[in-house]
Amino acid sequence: MSIRRRIMGATVLVVVLSILTSVAVGYYATQSRLDVFVDEIGDDEARQLARNLSGEYTATGGWDTADGVLSEAGYGYGGAAEGEGSGEGDEGHVEALHRDPVRVVIVGTDGRVVHDNASALSPGAPAPDLDGHRETVFDLTANRPVGHVYVDVNQEFLSSESHGFLNALLVITLIGGVLTSGVAILVAAWVSRRITAPVTALTEATQAIAEGDTTRLPVTSSDELGQMSAAFNRMSSALELQRELRRRLVNDVSHELNTPLSVIQLEAAGLRDGLQTPEGASDHIIQEVDRLRGLVSDLDALAETDSGELRLTLEATAVAGLLEAEVQRWQPQAQARQLELSLEAAGGVPEMELDRMRISQALGNVVSNAIQCSDAGGSIVVGVGLEEEGMLAISVVDDGIGVDASDLPHVFERFYRTDQSRTRRVGGSGLGLAITRAIVEAHGGTIAVASDGVGQGVTVTIRLPVAD
């Protein structure tokens, strides 16, 4: 079953159960209160009728005018004929027009019927056991009971009226429930469509990505569904970038492997054919093998950072001495490209707990990039000093080919190479800065690259925390 149908079914089920529960609770609660209300009304009617009969009995000294009291109260149904026979036409007319057939029976103290407005019991007949609301009628002069009045014997009228009211209430409530259920179905359909539409679009977009296509989802809201679409779009962009980087990697690695292998093949062929001296051929072959080993080493270092196996061996290290040794190590390569490589160390640079080999590897990557990206006659300055935030800043500044502003956010991504560095004049596979960042971050530091644009040089700054 689809999510949309599940949402609609669950919503409708909740609404229907809520309506049924409300109807049941409302019906039985209303019935309970209505029964109490009906009893109170019956008691009030019986007491009022007993007072009227007591007053009439006291005034006339008997029951002769009892039917008149009932007629005035609207209960003289059986007395219409009597009224006509006794000349009380108006009272009979009132009785005939009365719409509430409430049965009233008057019984004397001797247990015999005095009057029954429904004419079911004859006057003077022994009174059976009667239900309803009973009140005593008194002779107010002698202050003695003379009989009883029973209102709504068997409670037929009041019970039927209460049941009629409850049935009408039930019908109205059920009609309202049906209308509410219809509205709930429409709302559930709209909500389920709104919820499942982004999910369906996400499924289709995911399938498209699996097939190698790139797509984006529309972000139409800021809720969780909108955030899901935005997150998918970011993932899609990242996958697209990784595909491009992977394509570049294949091209770069293929190129980096093909060049030294071609040189080795040519040197070996020249040595075989006597066109190259053993010393010259061996020098070129060793140089190209070193290039291959460097590429493999970079790939190995990158694999360490990905698998979390990058381990540091910390030891007290004189940073100034480390930088001086690094400058001396790269001085021959700088001189070969007619570059000036120098060190500017501020005073008071402390010793730090560092992995000397890893930091040397990171600095080597940065200095090597600076040498490769600088033209003859240029300069490279390695600087070090303390910052106010308690950080040690190591900078490598060159005046080489620079980096375009659009490339700056990507320079630390693996295999990423700018258009300028991808020329044959600049080697490398685009792994050096990614490895350097991993080493620096493992020491708790940060690394940043800044450039004013193409041809304006590059400044790489490594910041390491100084222990208190």
KOLDOVEX-987617 format. One record per atom (N, C-alpha, C): x, y, z. Coordinates in pm, whole numbers, plus 50000, padded with zeros to 5 digits. Example, Ala and Ser with C-alpha at 12.3 -4.5 7.8 and 13.67 -1.06 7.14 Angstrom:
513194943150780/512304955050780/513204967050780/512854977550708/513674989450714/512905000350787/
END
This chain:
500854988150000/500005000050000/500895012550000/500505022449921/501305034449910/501195042950037/502195051650057/502175060450174/500965069650169/500625074250050/499485083350038/498205076850088/497965064150049/496755057250095/496815054650245/498005051850295/498125049650439/497785062450516/498285073850467/497995086550535/496505089450531/495895087650413/494455090150402/493675080650493/494005067750488/493295058150572/493425061150719/494665064450762/494875067450904/494115079850946/494115090250860/493405102650894/491905100250904/491355093350804/489915090650805/489545081950925/490365071850956/490075063151069/490055070951200/491025079851217/491065087851339/489835096851349/489465103051235/488295111951237/487015104051268/486845092551203/485625084451225/485555079651370/486665074651422/486665070151562/486375081751657/486935093451628/486675105051713/485205108951710/484605108451589/483185111951577/482325101851651/482605088851631/481815078651699/481945079651851/483165082251896/483365083852040/482605095952093/482655106852018/481945119052060/480435116752063/479935109651960/478495106951955/478065098252073/478855087652099/478495078552208/478535085652342/479645092852367/479765099952495/478685110552508/478465118252399/477445128652404/476045123152424/475765111852356/474415105952367/474125101252509/475045093552564/474785088052698/474865098852806/475755108552788/475815119552886/474545127852881/474055130552759/472815138252745/471625130552800/471595117452772/470515109252824/470485109352977/471645108353037/471705108353183/471215121553240/471695132553181/471275145653232/469805148153202/469335143253087/467945145553051/467015137753143/467405125553182/466585118153277/466445125653409/467555131253456/467495139153579/466605151253561/466735157753445/465945169853418/464445166453411/464125155053345/462725151053334/462145148053472/462915141353557/462445138453693/462175151353769/463065160953752/462855173753821/461605180753772/461385180253638/460175186553584/458925179553639/458945166053639/457785158753691/457505162053836/458535162753918/458365166154059/457775180054074/458285189553997/457775203354006/456305203953967/455955196753856/454555196753812/453645190553919/454105179453976/453285172654078/453105181554200/454155188154245/454015196854364/453085208554337/453225214554217/452355225854186/450885221654178/450645210154114/449265205254102/448695201554239/449545195854328/449065192354463/448705204954540/449445215654526/449095228154598/447755233554546/447575232954414/446315238254358/445115229754404/445305216554403/444215207854447/443945209754596/445015211754674/444815213954818/444005226654840/444315237054768/443575249554784/442125247954742/441875240954630/440525239154581/439725230054675/440365219354726/439675210454817/439305217954945/440175226354995/439895233855118/438765243655095/438765249654973/437735259754946/436355253654928/436275241854866/434965235754835/434585224654932/435555219955009/435295209355104/435125195755040/435605193854915/435495180854850/436215180754717/435965169654642/436655167754512/435805171754393/434685178454416/433765181054307/434385189554197/435265198554231/435845207654131/437295203754096/437675191454128/439055187254100/439345187353951/438295183253869/438555183053725/438785196953670/438175206953735/438425220753692/439865225053715/440415220653830/441835223753858/442725217353752/442405204953716/443215198253613/443095205253478/441835209953449/441645216953322/442435229853318/442405237253428/443185249653430/444695247153415/445135235753468/446545232353456/446885226053321/445845223353239/446085217453107/446075202553106/445505195953211/445515181353216/444095175653216/443105182953170/441715178253179/441225171353055/441965161852999/441585155552871/440285147752883/440185139952984/438975131652997/437795139553045/437955152153082/436875160253136/436195168853035/436465166952907/435865175552806/434375173152799/433975160452799/432545157552794/431865162252919/432565160453032/431995165053157/431855180053157/432795186453100/432745200953094/431585205553013/431385198552900/430255202552816/428945200352890/428845189052967/427595186053037/427345195453151/428385201153208/428235210053322/428275224453282/428295226953147/428295240853101/429645247053100/430735239753116/432085245653114/432695243652977/432135250352876/432605248852737/433995253852717/434335264952783/435665270652762/436755261252814/436485255352932/437475246352986/437645234152898/436555229052845/436625217652755/437385221152630/437205233552586/437925237852465/439425238252492/439785243152610/441205243452646/441765229452652/440955220252713/441425206452723/441615200552585/440725203252495/440795197452361/442025202352285/442395214852312/443545220452242/444865216952307/444835211052426/446095207752494/446855197052416/448155199252394/448935190352308/449795180652386/449835181352517/450695172652598/449855162752676/449645150552630/448775140752699/449455134952821/449605143252925/450195138653050/449055132753135/449255120553179/448195113953256/448315117753403/447175121853460/447095125753601/445975117753666/446265111653782/445265103753856/445225109054001/444005111954047/443815116254186/443205104554263/443825101054376/443365089954459/443115095154600/441935091154655/441595095354790/442355087354895/442195091655021/442905084655128/442355070555149/441135068155097/440575054755110/441075045255002/441945050054915/442525041454812/441665040154689/440645048454675/439785047754557/440055059554465/439815057254338/440105067354236/439095078554246/439575090754250/438705102554248/438545107554106/439675108154033/439615113253895/440815107953816/440585103953691/441625099753598/441415107353469/442325116453434/442085124953317/442175117053187/442715104653193/442755096253072/441545086853066/440655087453172/439435079153179/439745064253173/440995060253211/441335046053213/440805039453340/440625047153450/440125042053576/438825049453611/437815041853651/436515047953684/436565054053823/435895065353843/435835071253977/435215061454076/435795060254193/435325051454297/435925037554290/436615034354179/437235021254167/438495020654252/438795008954306/440055007854383/441265011454294/442145018854346/443325023254268/444395012554270/444885008954155/445994999354152/447305006454192/448394998654191/449705004754216/450055013954099/450295026454130/450565036354028/452005041554041/452595043753923/453945049753920/453825064653896/454925070953860/454915085153834/455315093253956/455075106053946/455455115254054/454235117254146/454405113654271/453285113854366/453485125154465/452395132554487/452375142954590/451065141954668/451115145954797/449955144954885/449125157654878/447795155954874/446855167254875/446315168755017/446325180955069/445925183655208/444645191955213/443885189755324/442825199055364/443515209255451/443705221255396/444525231255464/443865236155593/442535235155600/441865239755723/442125230255838/441975217155809/442195207155913/443635202355917/444385206455819/445795202455807/445935187355814/445175180855723/445245166255718/445255162055571/445905150955541/445925146155402/444575140855361/444125143755240/442845138955189/443025130055065/444245129055018/444475120554900/445845123254839/446025117154721/447295118754650/447035121454502/447945128454440/447875130754297/449115124454234/448875116854126/449955110254051/450065116953914/451245122353882/451445129353754/452275120453663/451795119453536/452465111453432/452625097153480/451515090853506/451525076953549/452245068453444/453165059653492/454025051453405/455055059653325/455065072953344/456025082053281/456085080253129/454935077853069/454915075352926/455255087852846/454655098952879/454855111052798/456275116352811/456715117852938/458045123852956/459145114952899/458965101652913/459955092552857/459975093452705/458805093752642/458755094652496/459335107752447/459065118652522/459615131552481/461135131552490/461675125852598/463125125552614/463785116852508/463135105352477/463685096652374/463615103252237/462555110352212/462465117652085/463545128052071/463785135152181/464845145252178/466205138752153/466455127552223/467745120752207/467915115352066/466825109852008/466915104751871/467205115951772/466515127251791/466775138751703/468215143551716/468705143951841/470095148051864/471065138351799/470765125351808/471625115251749/471665116651597/470515118851535/470465120451390/471255132751346/471065143751418/471805155951383/473305153851397/473695147251506/475125144851529/475715135851422/474965125351383/475455116351279/475575123451145/474615131951113/474705139650988/475955148550990/476145155051107/477355163351120/478625154951108/478575142651164/479745133851155/480035129851012/478975126950936/479165123150795/479775134850717/479255146850739/479825158550672/481275160750713/481545159150843/482925160650890/483845150250829/483335137850817/484145127350755/484445130650609/483465136050540/483705139950401/484785150550389/484665160750477/485705171150478/487065165250514/487065155950611/488315149650652/488955141950537/488135135150457/488675127750343/489325137250243/488645148450215/489215158250122/490515164050176/490515167550305/491735173150365/492845162750366/492505150250399/493515139550401/494095137450262/493245137950160/493745136350023/494715147549987/494365159850026/495245171349996/496555170350073/496465167050202/497675166050284/498565154650236/497955143150207/498755131750162/499425134650030/498715141649940/499335145249813/500495154849834/500315164249927/501375174049955/502585167250017/502345157050101/503455150250167/504165140650071/503375133249994/503975122749910/504555127949780/504105139649735/504645144949609/506155146849615/506715153449721/508175154649728/508865141049740/508215131549811/508825118349826/508865111149691/507775112249615/507765106249481/508805112649391/508885125949398/509905132849318/511305128849360/511505126849491/512815122549541/513155108649489/512175099649488/512415086149437/512815086549290/512075094349211/512395095349069/513765101549047/514075111949126/515385118449112/516515109049152/516275100949258/517295091349301/517545080949192/516475076149129/516635066649020/517395072848904/517115085748878/517825092548770/519315093548800/519645096548926/521055097448964/521715083748953/520995073148993/521555059648982/521855056048837/521105061948745/521325059348603/522355068848542/522955077448626/524005086248577/523545100048540/522285102948557/521775116248526/521835125048649/521825137948632/521795147448744/520505155348737/519885157248851/518625164448856/518535172148986/517595181348992/517365189249112/515885188749147/515595189649275/514215189849323/513795204149350/512555207749320/512075221249357/511875222349507/512345233249564/512175235849708/511025245849721/509855240849763/508645249149767/508235253149908/508955248550010/508595251950147/509845251550233/509685256350356/510815256450450/510645245850560/509665237150546/509445226750648/510385214950623/510095203750691/510975192150678/511055186950535/509935187650461/509965183250322/510825192350236/510715205450261/511575214650189/513035212650223/513315210050352/514695207450393/515215194650330/514335184550317/514735172150251/515115174750106/514305182650035/514605185749895/515905193549883/516095203149975/517335211049971/518555202249999/518415192950095/519525183950125/519825174850007/518765170349939/518995162049820/519725169849712/519325182449694/520005190649593/521475192549626/521775194449755/523185195649793/523935182549767/523265171349799/523895158349773/524115156449623/523115160249543/523245158749399/524405167149346/524535179449399/525655187949356/526985181849396/527035176249519/528275170049564/528615157849479/527605149749444/527855138249359/528325142449220/527705152949170/528125157949039/529575162649042/529935169449152/531325174049166/532265162149178/531855151949256/532715140249271/532885132849139/531835132449059/531975126148928/532975133748842/532885146948848/533845154948772/535255152948824/535385152548959/536725150349016/537245136448980/536335126648980/536765113148944/537215112648797/536475119748713/536885120348573/538255127048559/538435137948635/539725144548632/540825135448686/540485127748791/541465118748849/541945108648745/540975102748674/541365092948572/542275099248469/541905111348425/542735118148326/544105121648382/544105126948507/545375131148566/546295119448593/545745108948657/546585097448689/547075090748562/546185089948463/546595084248334/547745092248274/547585105448281/548645113948225/549925112848306/549775113248440/550975112748525/551685099248513/550945088548489/551585075548471/552155073948331/551455079448234/551885077548095/553195084548066/553355096748120/554575104448090/555835097548138/555955093748270/557195087048310/557395073548245/556285066348223/556425053448157/556935055148014/556475065447945/556975068047809/558455071547810/558865079847909/560265083447918/561125071247947/560655062848042/561405050748075/561525041847953/560435040447876/560475032147756/561455037547654/561455050847634/562365056847536/563815055347580/564065057547709/565445056247758/565925041947746/565045032347778/565455018347764/565715014647619/564875019647529/565075016847387/566365023147336/566615035547383/567855042047342/569075034747394/568975029647517/570095022047573/570305009147495/569225002647455/569324990147379/569934992447241/569545003547179/570015006347044/571345013847042/571915016147158/573195023047166/573105037847144/571895043547150/571715057947131/571845065747262/571955058947373/572025065547504/573065058347588/573785066547663/574795060747751/574115054847872/574695044447934/574085038548054/573895048748165/574845057948183/574715067848291/573545077148265/573455082248142/572355091548111/571005084848118/570925072648065/569645065448068/569235062348210/570165057848291/569825054348429/569375066548507/570005077848486/569585090248555/568145093748521/567815093148391/566445096548351/565435086348403/565815073548399/564885063248447/564645064748597/565715067148674/565575068948818/564685081048848/564855091848772/564045103948793/562565101048769/562265093648663/560865090648633/560275080748735/561105071348782/560635062148885/560315069849013/561125079949043/560825088249161/559485095349145/559175099749025/557875106149002/556755096149027/556915084048978/555895073749001/555745070549150/556895069549219/556845066749362/556155078049437/556405090449396/555735101749461/554225101249444/553765097549324/552325096349302/551725085349389/552395073949395/551905062849478/551905066849626/552935074149669/552995078649809/551845087849842/551535096849748/550385105949770/549095098049783/548915088149699/547695080049706/547625072249836/548765067149882/548805059950009/548455069250125/549035081450123/548755091050231/547285094850233/546705096350114/545285099650107/544435088250160/544825075950132/544095064350183/544145063950335/545275067950394/545385068350540/544395078150600/544285089850539/543365099950593/541915095450578/541595088450471/540215083950451/539825073050549/540745064150581/540425052850668/540615055950816/541045068350847/541245071950987/542495065951047/543425061450963/544645055151013/545795064951026/545525077951007/546585087951020/546945089351168/548105084451206/548555084751345/549695094651358/549725101851468/550755111851494/551695106851602/552985109451579/554005106651680/554535120251727/553965125151837/554285138651882/555595138751960/556355149451936/557605151452009/557885166352014/558655170452113/559015184652125/559845188452003/559375198851933/560015202751807/560245217751806/561465221851772/561775236051753/561255240051616/560185247951613/559535251151487/560475258751394/561215268351448/562135276151363/563155266951297/563695257451374/564655248151317/564035239151213/562795234951236/562105226651138/561915234051007/561515246651015/561305254450894/562625257050822/563685259750898/564995262050836/565455249650761/565245237850820/565625225450753/564785223250628/563495227050636/562625225250521/563045234350406/563425246650438/563895255850334/565165250450269/566075245250351/567315239650297/567015227550209/566005219650247/565685207650168/565195211150029/564435222050020/563855225749890/564675236249815/565805240049872/566605250349806/567125245949669/567605233549651/568075229549518/566995230549411/565755226149442/564685226949343/564365241549310/564405250249411/564145264349386/565235270449298/566465267349326/567555272849246/567515267449104/567115254749087/567015249248954/565995256748870/564965262348933/563955270148860/564215285148872/565425288648920/565845302548931/564885310549020/564545304749136/563655311149232/564415313949360/563995324449429/564595327949558/563695322649669/564205313149746/563465307149857/564115311549987/563335318250075/563915323850198/562985321250315/563535323050437/562815320950562/562795333750641/561645337750691/561485349350778/560845344450908/561645342851012/561155337651140/561165348651244/560015351451304/559955361451410/560545355551538/560955364451626/561535359951752/560485354251846/560925345951938/560025340552040/559165329151994/559535322451884/558745310951839/559045299151930/558045293651998/558305283352100/558455269452038/558915260252121/558875246152083/557425241152096/557085231452011/555715226252013/555745211052001/554675204852050/554525190352037/553945187551899/554815182751808/554405180351670/554915166751624/554265161751520/554815150251448/555725156051341/556995155651366/557965162551279/557885157651135/557755144451118/557715139050983/556465143550908/555305143350977/554055147250912/554045162150878/554505170550971/554535184850944/555505187750830/556615180550826/557555182250715/556905178250583/556095167650586/555375163550465/554385174350421/553645180050519/552665190350485/553345202750429/554425207450496/555145219250447/555765216350311/556265204150293/556855200550164/555855201550051/554615197250076/553585198349973/553325212749934/553265221550036/552975235650009/554145242249937/555375240049986/556545246349922/556735240949781/556515227949763/556645222049629/555655228349532/554395230349577/553415236949491/553865251049455/554405258349554/554845272049529/555985272249427/556895262749436/558005262149341/557495259149200/556575249549190/556065245649060/555215256448995/554555264749078/553645274849025/554285288649012/555595289749028/556285302749019/557175302748895/557295314548834/558145316248716/559555319848758/560475317748667/561875320948693/562005335548733/562855337948832/563035351448883/562095354948996/561165346049029/560225348649137/560815345649272/559995347849375/560455345549511/559405338249591/559895330549688/559025323249781/559545326049921/558605330350010/558985333850146/558195325050242/558965317850326/558355309950434/558475318050562/557335320950626/557335329050746/556665321950862/557045326050985/556455320251104/556385330751212/555325330551293/555155340151402/553945336651485/553885342651604/552775340451695/551665350551669/550425346251680/549265355051667/548645357251804/547815367551815/547225371251944/546295360451998/545705352451911/544745342451956/545425330052013/546745330652037/547445319052089/547675308451983/547835312751859/548065303551748/549425306751685/550085296351639/551335297851565/550975297551417/551355308151344/551015309351202/552275306951118/552195297251028/553255294450931/552705297750793/553365306650722/552885311050591/553915308150483/553395304850365/554215303050246/553645312350139/554435322650102/553965333050011/554805332349884/554115331549768/554825331949640/554195342549550/554895345749442/554385355549345/554165348849210/553655336549216/553495328449097/552205330849023/551645319848966/550525320948873/549205324448942/549115322949074/547915326649147/546765316949127/545655320149191/544445311749185/543245320649159/542405316649064/541185324149036/540225323049154/539425333549176/538505333649291/537525321949288/537115317449170/536165306249161/536805293049200/538155292249197/538825279849233/539175278949381/539215290449450/539655290449590/538845280949679/537495280249667/536765271149757/537065256349734/537745252949624/537935238849588/539375234149596/540315243049634/541725239449624/542105227949717/541315225749826/541645214949918/540925201949883/540105202049779/539435189849738/540415180949664/540345168249694/541285158849634/541125158349483/542245157349416/542335156349271/541935169149199/541665179749277/541265192149212/542505199749168/542485204049044/543595211948992/543025223448913/543585235248933/543115247048860/543525245948715/542885254248632/543225254048490/544695257648468/545215266748552/546615270748536/547555259248571/547245251948680/548155241248723/548055228848638/547035227948553/546875216048470/547725216448345/548435227048321/549335227648206/550525218548231/551245215248128/552405206548142/553495213048224/553485226148231/554525232948306/554395230148455/553205226848501/552975224148644/552505209748659/553265201648729/552905187648750/552025186048872/551955173548920/551155170749038/549825164549002/549235157849102/547955151049079/546805157649152/547055168549223/545985175149296/545705168849431/546665161249486/546465154749615/547205161749728/548185169949697/549065175549800/548345183749905/547485193149862/546805201749960/545775193950040/545125183949980/544185175650056/544905168150168/546095162750137/546885155850238/547365165650345/547805177450302/548295187650397/547195191550495/545985193650444/544885197550533/544615186650636/544635173950593/544385162950687/545445162750797/546705165050762/547785165150863/547615176750959/547335188650906/547185200550991/545995198851085/544875194151034/543695192451119/543915181651223/544735171451192/545065161351292/545845167351408/546575178351383/547295185551489/546405195851558/545125196551521/544215206151581/544305219951518/544915221051400/545085234051336/544185235951217/544415246851145/543645250151025/544615254650917/544145254150793/544935258650679/544035266550587/544575277350528/543795285950441/544655290250324/543995292450210/544675297050089/544035310150046/544875319950015/544385333049969/545145337049844/544425343749753/545045348649630/544225360249577/544895370149522/544195381649464/543765379149320/544065367349268/543635364049133/544765357949053/544445354948928/545435348748840/546605358148818/547825352848837/549035360848820/549415369148939/548685367849050/548925376249168/549555368449283/549935356149260/550565348449365/549555342349461/550115334249554/549275327049650/549925327749788/549055328849891/549505328150030/548805316550099/549595306950146/549065295550221/549445297450367/548435297250458/548695299550599/548235287550680/549195282150758/548905270950849/548915276350990/547835274051063/547745278751202/547645266551294/548545266151393/548585255151489/548425260651629/547655253851714/547465258751850/548735256851933/549075267352011/550225266752099/549755262052237/550355251452287/549975246152419/550345256052526/549465257052630/549745266352741/550925261352825/
END
